[in-house]
Amino acid sequence: MNTKPSNIPECIKKQVPLDNKNWFRTGGKAEYFIEAKSIVDIKSAIRWANNNTIPITIIGHGANILISDDGIQGLVVIVDLQSINHQNNILTVDAGVSVDQTINYALNHNLGGLEFFTSIPGSIGGATCMNIHYFDALLSDYIQTIQMIDLDSTEIIEVDRSWSNFGYNQSKFLSKKYLIISVTLKLNILTDIKTAYAQGRSDEIRRQRSRRYPPARTCGSFFQNFSTDEYKHANGSTKIPHVAYYLESVGVKGQLSSGKASVFSLHANMLTTEEGATSNDICTLARMMQEKVDKKFGLWPKPECQILGFKQSPFIKT
Ligand SMILES: Cc1cc2nc3c(=O)[nH]c(=O)nc-3n(C[C@H](O)[C@H](O)[C@H](O)COP(=O)(O)OP(=O)(O)OC[C@H]3O[C@@H](n4cnc5c(N)ncnc54)[C@H](O)[C@@H]3O)c2cc1C
Protein backbone atom coordinates (compact mmCIF):
# COMPACT_ATOMS: atom_id res chain seq x y z
CA MET A 1 0.00 0.00 0.00
CA ASN A 2 1.10 3.57 -0.71
CA THR A 3 2.12 5.13 2.61
CA LYS A 4 1.83 8.73 1.35
CA PRO A 5 -1.43 9.01 -0.57
CA SER A 6 -1.95 12.16 -2.59
CA ASN A 7 -4.57 14.89 -2.06
CA ILE A 8 -6.78 13.31 0.58
CA PRO A 9 -10.35 14.58 -0.12
CA GLU A 10 -11.78 16.77 2.66
CA CYS A 11 -14.57 14.27 3.39
CA ILE A 12 -12.02 11.61 4.44
CA LYS A 13 -10.73 11.55 8.02
CA LYS A 14 -7.65 9.76 9.35
CA GLN A 15 -7.24 7.34 12.28
CA VAL A 16 -10.90 7.13 13.28
CA PRO A 17 -11.83 4.75 16.16
CA LEU A 18 -14.21 1.99 15.09
CA ASP A 19 -15.11 0.55 18.49
CA ASN A 20 -18.18 2.82 18.63
CA LYS A 21 -19.22 1.73 15.11
CA ASN A 22 -19.81 -1.94 15.76
CA TRP A 23 -22.08 -3.86 18.11
CA PHE A 24 -19.28 -5.73 19.94
CA ARG A 25 -17.76 -2.30 20.73
CA THR A 26 -14.25 -3.62 20.17
CA GLY A 27 -11.53 -3.20 17.57
CA GLY A 28 -8.98 -0.58 16.54
CA LYS A 29 -9.03 2.39 14.18
CA ALA A 30 -9.71 2.95 10.50
CA GLU A 31 -6.60 4.26 8.76
CA TYR A 32 -8.90 6.41 6.57
CA PHE A 33 -12.62 6.85 7.11
CA ILE A 34 -15.66 8.38 5.46
CA GLU A 35 -19.29 8.40 6.57
CA ALA A 36 -20.67 9.39 3.18
CA LYS A 37 -23.97 11.25 2.86
CA SER A 38 -23.91 11.59 -0.94
CA ILE A 39 -23.04 9.49 -3.96
CA VAL A 40 -20.65 12.24 -5.07
CA ASP A 41 -18.64 11.82 -1.83
CA ILE A 42 -18.72 8.02 -2.10
CA LYS A 43 -17.42 8.12 -5.66
CA SER A 44 -14.68 10.64 -4.96
CA ALA A 45 -13.51 8.61 -1.95
CA ILE A 46 -13.44 5.37 -3.97
CA ARG A 47 -11.57 7.05 -6.85
CA TRP A 48 -9.01 8.49 -4.43
CA ALA A 49 -8.49 5.08 -2.80
CA ASN A 50 -8.14 3.37 -6.19
CA ASN A 51 -5.65 5.98 -7.44
CA ASN A 52 -3.52 5.38 -4.36
CA THR A 53 -3.95 1.57 -4.30
CA ILE A 54 -5.68 1.77 -0.94
CA PRO A 55 -7.98 -1.14 -0.01
CA ILE A 56 -11.64 -0.32 0.69
CA THR A 57 -13.78 -1.82 3.44
CA ILE A 58 -17.51 -1.09 3.71
CA ILE A 59 -19.36 -1.27 6.98
CA GLY A 60 -23.04 -0.73 7.74
CA HIS A 61 -24.45 -0.42 11.25
CA GLY A 62 -21.80 -2.84 12.54
CA ALA A 63 -24.24 -5.52 13.77
CA ASN A 64 -22.43 -8.44 12.16
CA ILE A 65 -18.74 -7.54 12.11
CA LEU A 66 -15.68 -8.23 14.22
CA ILE A 67 -12.90 -5.69 13.75
CA SER A 68 -9.27 -6.51 14.52
CA ASP A 69 -7.72 -4.81 17.55
CA ASP A 70 -5.13 -3.51 15.05
CA GLY A 71 -7.90 -1.71 13.19
CA ILE A 72 -8.51 -1.69 9.44
CA GLN A 73 -5.80 -0.62 7.02
CA GLY A 74 -7.04 1.46 4.11
CA LEU A 75 -10.33 3.29 3.66
CA VAL A 76 -13.43 2.38 5.67
CA VAL A 77 -16.72 3.58 4.13
CA ILE A 78 -20.06 3.91 5.90
CA VAL A 79 -22.88 4.53 3.43
CA ASP A 80 -25.08 7.07 5.19
CA LEU A 81 -27.71 7.45 2.46
CA GLN A 82 -31.12 7.67 4.10
CA SER A 83 -33.95 8.08 1.61
CA ILE A 84 -36.94 5.74 1.34
CA ASN A 85 -39.95 5.95 -0.99
CA HIS A 86 -42.43 3.74 -2.83
CA GLN A 87 -44.57 3.45 -5.91
CA ASN A 88 -47.46 1.03 -5.60
CA ASN A 89 -45.89 -2.08 -3.97
CA ILE A 90 -42.26 -1.33 -4.93
CA LEU A 91 -40.20 0.14 -2.12
CA THR A 92 -36.87 1.82 -2.87
CA VAL A 93 -34.62 2.04 0.18
CA ASP A 94 -31.18 3.61 0.50
CA ALA A 95 -28.42 1.45 1.95
CA GLY A 96 -28.10 3.41 5.21
CA VAL A 97 -31.76 3.08 6.26
CA SER A 98 -32.26 0.59 9.10
CA VAL A 99 -34.25 -2.61 8.67
CA ASP A 100 -36.74 -1.51 11.35
CA GLN A 101 -37.25 1.92 9.70
CA THR A 102 -37.96 0.09 6.43
CA ILE A 103 -40.55 -2.18 8.06
CA ASN A 104 -42.24 0.77 9.78
CA TYR A 105 -42.39 2.71 6.51
CA ALA A 106 -43.83 -0.32 4.70
CA LEU A 107 -46.54 -0.98 7.30
CA ASN A 108 -47.44 2.73 7.43
CA HIS A 109 -48.13 2.45 3.67
CA ASN A 110 -50.10 -0.82 3.87
CA LEU A 111 -47.21 -2.89 2.48
CA GLY A 112 -46.39 -6.23 4.07
CA GLY A 113 -43.93 -9.10 3.99
CA LEU A 114 -40.90 -7.66 5.76
CA GLU A 115 -42.34 -7.85 9.28
CA PHE A 116 -40.59 -11.21 9.87
CA PHE A 117 -37.32 -9.27 9.98
CA THR A 118 -38.51 -6.99 12.78
CA SER A 119 -35.80 -6.11 15.29
CA ILE A 120 -32.93 -7.48 13.23
CA PRO A 121 -30.34 -4.75 13.74
CA GLY A 122 -28.52 -3.21 10.81
CA SER A 123 -28.86 -1.25 7.60
CA ILE A 124 -30.53 -2.32 4.36
CA GLY A 125 -27.06 -2.38 2.73
CA GLY A 126 -25.75 -4.78 5.38
CA ALA A 127 -28.98 -6.80 5.38
CA THR A 128 -28.76 -7.27 1.60
CA CYS A 129 -25.09 -8.19 1.70
CA MET A 130 -25.74 -10.77 4.46
CA ASN A 131 -29.18 -11.74 3.05
CA ILE A 132 -30.76 -11.64 6.53
CA HIS A 133 -32.94 -14.53 7.55
CA TYR A 134 -35.62 -15.29 10.08
CA PHE A 135 -36.44 -19.02 10.16
CA ASP A 136 -37.18 -19.79 6.48
CA ALA A 137 -37.73 -16.18 5.39
CA LEU A 138 -34.86 -14.55 3.47
CA LEU A 139 -34.67 -10.86 2.61
CA SER A 140 -33.86 -11.90 -0.98
CA ASP A 141 -37.44 -13.26 -1.29
CA TYR A 142 -38.47 -9.58 -1.57
CA ILE A 143 -35.49 -8.03 -3.37
CA GLN A 144 -36.03 -6.98 -7.00
CA THR A 145 -32.97 -4.93 -7.91
CA ILE A 146 -29.87 -3.50 -6.29
CA GLN A 147 -28.18 -0.25 -7.28
CA MET A 148 -24.50 -0.47 -6.53
CA ILE A 149 -21.07 0.90 -7.30
CA ASP A 150 -18.46 -1.44 -8.73
CA LEU A 151 -15.45 -0.61 -6.55
CA ASP A 152 -12.98 -1.18 -9.41
CA SER A 153 -14.65 0.92 -12.10
CA THR A 154 -16.64 3.30 -9.79
CA GLU A 155 -19.56 2.84 -12.22
CA ILE A 156 -23.11 2.74 -10.84
CA ILE A 157 -24.76 -0.49 -11.95
CA GLU A 158 -28.22 -1.97 -11.39
CA VAL A 159 -28.35 -5.73 -10.88
CA ASP A 160 -31.20 -8.10 -10.15
CA ARG A 161 -31.80 -10.90 -7.70
CA SER A 162 -30.45 -13.67 -9.93
CA TRP A 163 -27.15 -11.82 -10.51
CA SER A 164 -26.75 -11.48 -6.74
CA ASN A 165 -26.53 -15.24 -6.14
CA PHE A 166 -28.46 -15.04 -2.88
CA GLY A 167 -28.63 -18.00 -0.52
CA TYR A 168 -28.59 -18.65 3.20
CA ASN A 169 -25.87 -16.29 4.52
CA GLN A 170 -24.75 -15.86 0.96
CA SER A 171 -24.63 -13.15 -1.70
CA LYS A 172 -22.24 -11.86 -4.32
CA PHE A 173 -21.81 -8.70 -2.22
CA LEU A 174 -19.77 -10.68 0.32
CA SER A 175 -16.98 -10.64 -2.29
CA LYS A 176 -16.46 -7.04 -1.09
CA LYS A 177 -16.16 -5.78 -4.67
CA TYR A 178 -19.40 -3.78 -4.67
CA LEU A 179 -20.91 -0.98 -2.62
CA ILE A 180 -24.70 -1.12 -2.33
CA ILE A 181 -26.36 2.28 -2.75
CA SER A 182 -30.03 1.27 -2.65
CA VAL A 183 -32.33 -1.69 -2.96
CA THR A 184 -35.83 -2.12 -4.43
CA LEU A 185 -38.18 -4.52 -2.66
CA LYS A 186 -41.43 -5.95 -4.00
CA LEU A 187 -43.94 -6.14 -1.15
CA ASN A 188 -47.54 -7.26 -0.74
CA ILE A 189 -50.31 -4.65 -0.83
CA LEU A 190 -52.41 -5.10 2.31
CA THR A 191 -55.91 -4.04 3.33
CA ASP A 192 -56.18 -2.08 6.57
CA ILE A 193 -57.19 -5.19 8.50
CA LYS A 194 -54.29 -7.23 7.06
CA THR A 195 -51.92 -4.38 7.92
CA ALA A 196 -53.16 -4.54 11.51
CA TYR A 197 -52.40 -8.29 11.60
CA ALA A 198 -48.95 -7.70 10.10
CA GLN A 199 -48.27 -4.98 12.70
CA GLY A 200 -49.35 -7.42 15.43
CA ARG A 201 -46.96 -10.06 14.07
CA SER A 202 -44.17 -7.52 14.00
CA ASP A 203 -44.86 -6.45 17.61
CA GLU A 204 -44.92 -10.07 18.78
CA ILE A 205 -41.61 -10.88 17.04
CA ARG A 206 -40.06 -7.80 18.71
CA ARG A 207 -41.28 -8.99 22.15
CA GLN A 208 -40.00 -12.53 21.55
CA ARG A 209 -36.59 -11.35 20.37
CA SER A 210 -36.14 -8.97 23.30
CA ARG A 211 -36.57 -11.96 25.64
CA ARG A 212 -34.10 -14.22 23.75
CA TYR A 213 -31.32 -11.96 22.49
CA PRO A 214 -28.83 -9.72 24.25
CA PRO A 215 -29.74 -6.04 23.70
CA ALA A 216 -26.18 -4.92 22.86
CA ARG A 217 -22.50 -5.88 22.64
CA THR A 218 -23.05 -8.92 20.40
CA CYS A 219 -23.27 -9.71 16.68
CA GLY A 220 -26.27 -12.02 17.06
CA SER A 221 -25.44 -15.56 15.95
CA PHE A 222 -21.67 -15.81 15.71
CA PHE A 223 -21.47 -19.06 13.73
CA GLN A 224 -23.50 -20.04 10.69
CA ASN A 225 -25.46 -23.25 10.41
CA PHE A 226 -23.72 -26.18 8.74
CA SER A 227 -24.47 -26.94 5.14
CA THR A 228 -26.06 -30.25 4.24
CA ASP A 229 -22.79 -31.43 2.63
CA GLU A 230 -20.67 -30.70 5.70
CA TYR A 231 -23.08 -32.51 7.97
CA LYS A 232 -23.51 -35.49 5.66
CA HIS A 233 -19.76 -35.86 5.40
CA ALA A 234 -19.34 -36.06 9.19
CA ASN A 235 -22.47 -37.99 10.08
CA GLY A 236 -23.74 -39.83 7.01
CA SER A 237 -27.13 -38.17 7.41
CA THR A 238 -28.79 -35.10 5.92
CA LYS A 239 -30.67 -34.03 9.04
CA ILE A 240 -28.88 -30.90 10.22
CA PRO A 241 -29.74 -29.41 13.59
CA HIS A 242 -28.83 -25.72 14.01
CA VAL A 243 -25.24 -24.98 15.02
CA ALA A 244 -26.59 -23.82 18.41
CA TYR A 245 -27.54 -27.45 19.12
CA TYR A 246 -23.89 -28.54 18.87
CA LEU A 247 -22.66 -25.58 20.87
CA GLU A 248 -25.21 -26.30 23.56
CA SER A 249 -24.19 -29.98 23.60
CA VAL A 250 -20.60 -29.06 24.43
CA GLY A 251 -21.76 -27.01 27.42
CA VAL A 252 -20.64 -23.51 26.45
CA LYS A 253 -23.92 -21.64 27.05
CA GLY A 254 -23.48 -19.20 29.93
CA GLN A 255 -20.34 -21.14 30.96
CA LEU A 256 -17.43 -20.31 28.69
CA SER A 257 -15.62 -16.99 28.65
CA SER A 258 -12.31 -15.44 27.67
CA GLY A 259 -11.22 -12.10 29.12
CA LYS A 260 -14.30 -9.88 28.87
CA ALA A 261 -16.11 -11.93 26.24
CA SER A 262 -18.52 -14.70 27.17
CA VAL A 263 -21.18 -17.00 25.75
CA PHE A 264 -24.65 -15.58 26.44
CA SER A 265 -26.61 -17.44 29.11
CA LEU A 266 -29.76 -17.79 26.94
CA HIS A 267 -28.21 -18.70 23.57
CA ALA A 268 -25.17 -20.90 22.92
CA ASN A 269 -24.38 -19.20 19.58
CA MET A 270 -24.26 -15.64 20.91
CA LEU A 271 -21.13 -14.05 22.28
CA THR A 272 -21.33 -10.89 24.35
CA THR A 273 -18.71 -8.45 25.57
CA GLU A 274 -18.29 -6.24 28.61
CA GLU A 275 -16.68 -2.83 28.90
CA GLY A 276 -12.94 -3.22 28.25
CA ALA A 277 -13.27 -6.31 26.03
CA THR A 278 -10.96 -6.73 23.04
CA SER A 279 -11.57 -8.45 19.74
CA ASN A 280 -8.85 -10.86 20.78
CA ASP A 281 -11.06 -11.94 23.73
CA ILE A 282 -13.83 -12.74 21.23
CA CYS A 283 -11.45 -14.61 18.90
CA THR A 284 -10.05 -16.74 21.73
CA LEU A 285 -13.54 -17.58 22.97
CA ALA A 286 -14.93 -18.42 19.52
CA ARG A 287 -11.88 -20.55 18.76
CA MET A 288 -12.43 -22.54 21.99
CA MET A 289 -16.04 -23.12 20.88
CA GLN A 290 -14.93 -24.36 17.45
CA GLU A 291 -12.44 -26.77 19.01
CA LYS A 292 -15.02 -28.19 21.41
CA VAL A 293 -17.55 -28.86 18.62
CA ASP A 294 -14.85 -30.34 16.41
CA LYS A 295 -13.65 -32.66 19.15
CA LYS A 296 -17.12 -34.01 19.93
CA PHE A 297 -18.80 -33.97 16.49
CA GLY A 298 -16.06 -33.69 13.86
CA LEU A 299 -17.64 -30.47 12.60
CA TRP A 300 -15.89 -27.09 12.40
CA PRO A 301 -18.27 -24.13 12.81
CA LYS A 302 -17.59 -21.19 10.49
CA PRO A 303 -18.34 -17.62 11.52
CA GLU A 304 -21.39 -15.85 10.11
CA CYS A 305 -19.90 -12.68 11.60
CA GLN A 306 -17.72 -10.84 9.06
CA ILE A 307 -14.09 -10.64 10.13
CA LEU A 308 -12.51 -7.30 9.19
CA GLY A 309 -8.94 -6.01 9.36
CA PHE A 310 -7.31 -9.35 10.28
CA LYS A 311 -4.27 -10.35 8.23
CA GLN A 312 -5.57 -13.91 8.36
CA SER A 313 -8.89 -15.23 9.67
CA PRO A 314 -8.43 -16.46 13.27
CA PHE A 315 -11.15 -19.06 12.67
CA ILE A 316 -9.60 -21.34 10.06
CA LYS A 317 -8.99 -24.93 11.17
CA THR A 318 -5.25 -25.60 11.42
C1 LIG B 1 -28.82 -8.82 18.47
C2 LIG B 1 -28.64 -9.26 17.04
C3 LIG B 1 -29.56 -10.10 16.47
C4 LIG B 1 -29.41 -10.50 15.12
N1 LIG B 1 -30.36 -11.32 14.57
C5 LIG B 1 -30.26 -11.69 13.26
C6 LIG B 1 -31.27 -12.52 12.65
O1 LIG B 1 -32.26 -12.90 13.25
N2 LIG B 1 -31.11 -12.84 11.34
C7 LIG B 1 -30.02 -12.41 10.60
O2 LIG B 1 -29.95 -12.75 9.42
N3 LIG B 1 -29.06 -11.64 11.17
C8 LIG B 1 -29.15 -11.27 12.46
N4 LIG B 1 -28.18 -10.48 13.04
C9 LIG B 1 -27.01 -10.06 12.24
C10 LIG B 1 -27.14 -8.64 11.65
O3 LIG B 1 -28.22 -7.97 12.20
C11 LIG B 1 -27.30 -8.67 10.14
O4 LIG B 1 -26.27 -9.39 9.49
C12 LIG B 1 -27.35 -7.25 9.53
O5 LIG B 1 -27.79 -7.35 8.22
C13 LIG B 1 -26.02 -6.51 9.55
O6 LIG B 1 -26.25 -5.23 8.96
P1 LIG B 1 -25.24 -4.04 9.22
O7 LIG B 1 -25.73 -2.83 8.52
O8 LIG B 1 -25.01 -3.89 10.67
O9 LIG B 1 -23.95 -4.57 8.48
P2 LIG B 1 -22.46 -4.73 9.05
O10 LIG B 1 -22.49 -5.69 10.19
O11 LIG B 1 -21.87 -3.40 9.28
O12 LIG B 1 -21.76 -5.42 7.80
C14 LIG B 1 -22.08 -6.75 7.46
C15 LIG B 1 -21.53 -7.03 6.05
O13 LIG B 1 -22.24 -6.23 5.11
C16 LIG B 1 -21.33 -5.46 4.31
N5 LIG B 1 -22.00 -4.20 4.00
C17 LIG B 1 -22.62 -3.35 4.86
N6 LIG B 1 -23.16 -2.30 4.18
C18 LIG B 1 -22.85 -2.49 2.87
C19 LIG B 1 -23.11 -1.76 1.67
N7 LIG B 1 -23.77 -0.60 1.67
N8 LIG B 1 -22.63 -2.25 0.50
C20 LIG B 1 -21.93 -3.43 0.46
N9 LIG B 1 -21.66 -4.16 1.55
C21 LIG B 1 -22.12 -3.70 2.75
C22 LIG B 1 -20.08 -5.31 5.17
O14 LIG B 1 -18.94 -5.14 4.37
C23 LIG B 1 -20.05 -6.65 5.91
O15 LIG B 1 -19.42 -7.64 5.09
C24 LIG B 1 -28.30 -10.06 14.36
C25 LIG B 1 -27.37 -9.19 14.96
C26 LIG B 1 -27.53 -8.79 16.28
C27 LIG B 1 -26.53 -7.83 16.88
The ligand as a Gaussian input file, in Angstrom:
#p B3LYP/6-31G(d) Opt

LIG

0 1
 C      -28.822000      -8.821000      18.472000
 C      -28.640000      -9.260000      17.044000
 C      -29.561000     -10.102000      16.467000
 C      -29.415000     -10.504000      15.119000
 N      -30.362000     -11.324000      14.565000
 C      -30.258000     -11.692000      13.259000
 C      -31.266000     -12.521000      12.645000
 O      -32.261000     -12.905000      13.252000
 N      -31.105000     -12.843000      11.339000
 C      -30.022000     -12.415000      10.603000
 O      -29.952000     -12.752000       9.419000
 N      -29.057000     -11.638000      11.167000
 C      -29.151000     -11.271000      12.460000
 N      -28.178000     -10.481000      13.037000
 C      -27.014000     -10.059000      12.238000
 C      -27.142000      -8.639000      11.653000
 O      -28.221000      -7.968000      12.204000
 C      -27.299000      -8.666000      10.140000
 O      -26.271000      -9.388000       9.491000
 C      -27.355000      -7.254000       9.525000
 O      -27.794000      -7.355000       8.221000
 C      -26.024000      -6.513000       9.549000
 O      -26.252000      -5.233000       8.959000
 P      -25.239000      -4.036000       9.222000
 O      -25.732000      -2.831000       8.524000
 O      -25.007000      -3.890000      10.674000
 O      -23.954000      -4.570000       8.476000
 P      -22.461000      -4.731000       9.049000
 O      -22.490000      -5.687000      10.192000
 O      -21.873000      -3.398000       9.284000
 O      -21.757000      -5.416000       7.799000
 C      -22.081000      -6.748000       7.462000
 C      -21.526000      -7.028000       6.051000
 O      -22.236000      -6.231000       5.106000
 C      -21.328000      -5.464000       4.314000
 N      -21.998000      -4.196000       3.997000
 C      -22.619000      -3.346000       4.859000
 N      -23.158000      -2.298000       4.182000
 C      -22.850000      -2.490000       2.875000
 C      -23.106000      -1.759000       1.672000
 N      -23.771000      -0.601000       1.670000
 N      -22.631000      -2.254000       0.499000
 C      -21.932000      -3.427000       0.455000
 N      -21.661000      -4.156000       1.546000
 C      -22.115000      -3.702000       2.747000
 C      -20.080000      -5.313000       5.171000
 O      -18.936000      -5.138000       4.366000
 C      -20.048000      -6.653000       5.908000
 O      -19.420000      -7.637000       5.085000
 C      -28.300000     -10.060000      14.365000
 C      -27.366000      -9.195000      14.957000
 C      -27.528000      -8.790000      16.282000
 C      -26.535000      -7.828000      16.879000

